[in-house]
Structures are given as structure tokens and as C-alpha cells.
Amino acid sequence: MDTSPYSNFESLDIRVGTILQAKLFSKARKPAYQLVVDFGEEIGHLQSSAQLTELYAIDDLIGKQILAVVF
């Protein structure tokens, strides 16, 4: 069994997705957004959260493409 750092990285499922929706995550301990991300036909829409409130306004996130590790 290969346990090199590269083999660990190679086993990750990293996908490109497009942010469809973003709103403030009111229950988060630190300011964050709740996101709905479209990962295409195979995976569909998934929800996530991100602490990006100091860097992006909600309107700036819609349509942005992101990389994410998907389970």
C-alpha cells in the first residue's frame, strides 16, 4: 500500500463547481455564507459554507467557479 503524500492527494475527489446561491449563515459562530454550488450533472447541487464575508459580497459570489473536495 502506497502511503506517500502524493497518493493521499491523488485519492481526493476535487471538482470545479459554480456558486448558484449565497446567503448569510446566521447560525455560524464566525461570519460566513451558506452556498449552493452546482457540480454538474454527475453530482448535482451541494451545499457548503465559507468564511468569505470580509473578502466578498454575496452578489460577487454568484457565478464564481470554485474548487472543492467532494465526498
mmCIF file of the C-alpha atoms, coordinates in Angstrom:
data_MODEL
# 
_entry.id   MODEL 
# 
loop_
_atom_site.group_PDB 
_atom_site.id 
_atom_site.type_symbol 
_atom_site.label_atom_id 
_atom_site.label_alt_id 
_atom_site.label_comp_id 
_atom_site.label_asym_id 
_atom_site.label_entity_id 
_atom_site.label_seq_id 
_atom_site.pdbx_PDB_ins_code 
_atom_site.Cartn_x 
_atom_site.Cartn_y 
_atom_site.Cartn_z 
_atom_site.occupancy 
_atom_site.B_iso_or_equiv 
_atom_site.pdbx_formal_charge 
_atom_site.auth_seq_id 
_atom_site.auth_comp_id 
_atom_site.auth_asym_id 
_atom_site.auth_atom_id 
_atom_site.pdbx_PDB_model_num 
ATOM 1  C CA . MET A 1 1  ? 0.000   0.000  0.000   1.00 0.00 ? 1  MET A CA 1 
ATOM 2  C CA . ASP A 1 2  ? 1.463   3.337  -1.095  1.00 0.00 ? 2  ASP A CA 1 
ATOM 3  C CA . THR A 1 3  ? 1.069   5.950  1.660   1.00 0.00 ? 3  THR A CA 1 
ATOM 4  C CA . SER A 1 4  ? 3.125   8.709  0.075   1.00 0.00 ? 4  SER A CA 1 
ATOM 5  C CA . PRO A 1 5  ? 1.749   12.250 0.294   1.00 0.00 ? 5  PRO A CA 1 
ATOM 6  C CA . TYR A 1 6  ? 1.044   12.179 -3.460  1.00 0.00 ? 6  TYR A CA 1 
ATOM 7  C CA . SER A 1 7  ? -1.055  9.008  -3.238  1.00 0.00 ? 7  SER A CA 1 
ATOM 8  C CA . ASN A 1 8  ? -3.098  10.630 -0.448  1.00 0.00 ? 8  ASN A CA 1 
ATOM 9  C CA . PHE A 1 9  ? -3.667  13.689 -2.658  1.00 0.00 ? 9  PHE A CA 1 
ATOM 10 C CA . GLU A 1 10 ? -4.467  11.517 -5.671  1.00 0.00 ? 10 GLU A CA 1 
ATOM 11 C CA . SER A 1 11 ? -7.289  9.805  -3.763  1.00 0.00 ? 11 SER A CA 1 
ATOM 12 C CA . LEU A 1 12 ? -9.166  13.106 -3.236  1.00 0.00 ? 12 LEU A CA 1 
ATOM 13 C CA . ASP A 1 13 ? -12.165 13.904 -5.449  1.00 0.00 ? 13 ASP A CA 1 
ATOM 14 C CA . ILE A 1 14 ? -11.572 17.568 -6.332  1.00 0.00 ? 14 ILE A CA 1 
ATOM 15 C CA . ARG A 1 15 ? -14.253 19.145 -8.543  1.00 0.00 ? 15 ARG A CA 1 
ATOM 16 C CA . VAL A 1 16 ? -14.977 22.514 -10.106 1.00 0.00 ? 16 VAL A CA 1 
ATOM 17 C CA . GLY A 1 17 ? -18.364 23.968 -9.228  1.00 0.00 ? 17 GLY A CA 1 
ATOM 18 C CA . THR A 1 18 ? -20.296 27.172 -9.870  1.00 0.00 ? 18 THR A CA 1 
ATOM 19 C CA . ILE A 1 19 ? -21.880 29.081 -6.992  1.00 0.00 ? 19 ILE A CA 1 
ATOM 20 C CA . LEU A 1 20 ? -25.609 29.415 -7.639  1.00 0.00 ? 20 LEU A CA 1 
ATOM 21 C CA . GLN A 1 21 ? -26.807 30.898 -4.342  1.00 0.00 ? 21 GLN A CA 1 
ATOM 22 C CA . ALA A 1 22 ? -25.226 32.590 -1.352  1.00 0.00 ? 22 ALA A CA 1 
ATOM 23 C CA . LYS A 1 23 ? -26.758 33.933 1.851   1.00 0.00 ? 23 LYS A CA 1 
ATOM 24 C CA . LEU A 1 24 ? -25.563 34.882 5.307   1.00 0.00 ? 24 LEU A CA 1 
ATOM 25 C CA . PHE A 1 25 ? -25.131 31.890 7.610   1.00 0.00 ? 25 PHE A CA 1 
ATOM 26 C CA . SER A 1 26 ? -26.822 33.262 10.717  1.00 0.00 ? 26 SER A CA 1 
ATOM 27 C CA . LYS A 1 27 ? -26.088 30.186 12.899  1.00 0.00 ? 27 LYS A CA 1 
ATOM 28 C CA . ALA A 1 28 ? -22.338 30.195 12.233  1.00 0.00 ? 28 ALA A CA 1 
ATOM 29 C CA . ARG A 1 29 ? -20.028 31.073 15.120  1.00 0.00 ? 29 ARG A CA 1 
ATOM 30 C CA . LYS A 1 30 ? -17.898 33.251 12.828  1.00 0.00 ? 30 LYS A CA 1 
ATOM 31 C CA . PRO A 1 31 ? -19.393 35.326 9.975   1.00 0.00 ? 31 PRO A CA 1 
ATOM 32 C CA . ALA A 1 32 ? -19.914 33.045 6.968   1.00 0.00 ? 32 ALA A CA 1 
ATOM 33 C CA . TYR A 1 33 ? -22.039 32.443 3.891   1.00 0.00 ? 33 TYR A CA 1 
ATOM 34 C CA . GLN A 1 34 ? -24.161 29.408 3.095   1.00 0.00 ? 34 GLN A CA 1 
ATOM 35 C CA . LEU A 1 35 ? -23.571 28.397 -0.511  1.00 0.00 ? 35 LEU A CA 1 
ATOM 36 C CA . VAL A 1 36 ? -25.365 26.254 -3.061  1.00 0.00 ? 36 VAL A CA 1 
ATOM 37 C CA . VAL A 1 37 ? -22.840 25.006 -5.611  1.00 0.00 ? 37 VAL A CA 1 
ATOM 38 C CA . ASP A 1 38 ? -23.576 23.296 -8.945  1.00 0.00 ? 38 ASP A CA 1 
ATOM 39 C CA . PHE A 1 39 ? -21.093 20.494 -9.658  1.00 0.00 ? 39 PHE A CA 1 
ATOM 40 C CA . GLY A 1 40 ? -22.720 19.376 -12.899 1.00 0.00 ? 40 GLY A CA 1 
ATOM 41 C CA . GLU A 1 41 ? -24.931 16.507 -13.911 1.00 0.00 ? 41 GLU A CA 1 
ATOM 42 C CA . GLU A 1 42 ? -22.950 13.743 -12.200 1.00 0.00 ? 42 GLU A CA 1 
ATOM 43 C CA . ILE A 1 43 ? -23.034 15.245 -8.682  1.00 0.00 ? 43 ILE A CA 1 
ATOM 44 C CA . GLY A 1 44 ? -25.693 17.974 -8.873  1.00 0.00 ? 44 GLY A CA 1 
ATOM 45 C CA . HIS A 1 45 ? -26.158 20.798 -6.378  1.00 0.00 ? 45 HIS A CA 1 
ATOM 46 C CA . LEU A 1 46 ? -24.430 20.616 -2.996  1.00 0.00 ? 46 LEU A CA 1 
ATOM 47 C CA . GLN A 1 47 ? -24.472 22.944 -0.008  1.00 0.00 ? 47 GLN A CA 1 
ATOM 48 C CA . SER A 1 48 ? -21.398 24.310 1.697   1.00 0.00 ? 48 SER A CA 1 
ATOM 49 C CA . SER A 1 49 ? -20.340 27.239 3.829   1.00 0.00 ? 49 SER A CA 1 
ATOM 50 C CA . ALA A 1 50 ? -17.413 29.621 3.616   1.00 0.00 ? 50 ALA A CA 1 
ATOM 51 C CA . GLN A 1 51 ? -15.974 32.339 5.837   1.00 0.00 ? 51 GLN A CA 1 
ATOM 52 C CA . LEU A 1 52 ? -15.602 34.832 2.995   1.00 0.00 ? 52 LEU A CA 1 
ATOM 53 C CA . THR A 1 53 ? -17.648 37.714 4.363   1.00 0.00 ? 53 THR A CA 1 
ATOM 54 C CA . GLU A 1 54 ? -14.659 40.057 4.646   1.00 0.00 ? 54 GLU A CA 1 
ATOM 55 C CA . LEU A 1 55 ? -13.479 39.293 1.111   1.00 0.00 ? 55 LEU A CA 1 
ATOM 56 C CA . TYR A 1 56 ? -16.675 39.037 -0.972  1.00 0.00 ? 56 TYR A CA 1 
ATOM 57 C CA . ALA A 1 57 ? -20.176 40.481 -1.045  1.00 0.00 ? 57 ALA A CA 1 
ATOM 58 C CA . ILE A 1 58 ? -22.960 37.979 -1.742  1.00 0.00 ? 58 ILE A CA 1 
ATOM 59 C CA . ASP A 1 59 ? -23.555 39.387 -5.232  1.00 0.00 ? 59 ASP A CA 1 
ATOM 60 C CA . ASP A 1 60 ? -19.864 38.947 -6.071  1.00 0.00 ? 60 ASP A CA 1 
ATOM 61 C CA . LEU A 1 61 ? -20.002 35.201 -5.326  1.00 0.00 ? 61 LEU A CA 1 
ATOM 62 C CA . ILE A 1 62 ? -22.878 34.267 -7.645  1.00 0.00 ? 62 ILE A CA 1 
ATOM 63 C CA . GLY A 1 63 ? -21.478 32.695 -10.819 1.00 0.00 ? 63 GLY A CA 1 
ATOM 64 C CA . LYS A 1 64 ? -17.931 32.289 -9.438  1.00 0.00 ? 64 LYS A CA 1 
ATOM 65 C CA . GLN A 1 65 ? -16.275 28.947 -10.036 1.00 0.00 ? 65 GLN A CA 1 
ATOM 66 C CA . ILE A 1 66 ? -14.620 27.198 -7.107  1.00 0.00 ? 66 ILE A CA 1 
ATOM 67 C CA . LEU A 1 67 ? -12.632 24.058 -6.389  1.00 0.00 ? 67 LEU A CA 1 
ATOM 68 C CA . ALA A 1 68 ? -13.961 21.733 -3.718  1.00 0.00 ? 68 ALA A CA 1 
ATOM 69 C CA . VAL A 1 69 ? -13.256 18.299 -2.294  1.00 0.00 ? 69 VAL A CA 1 
ATOM 70 C CA . VAL A 1 70 ? -16.467 16.318 -2.705  1.00 0.00 ? 70 VAL A CA 1 
ATOM 71 C CA . PHE A 1 71 ? -17.498 13.226 -0.746  1.00 0.00 ? 71 PHE A CA 1 
# 
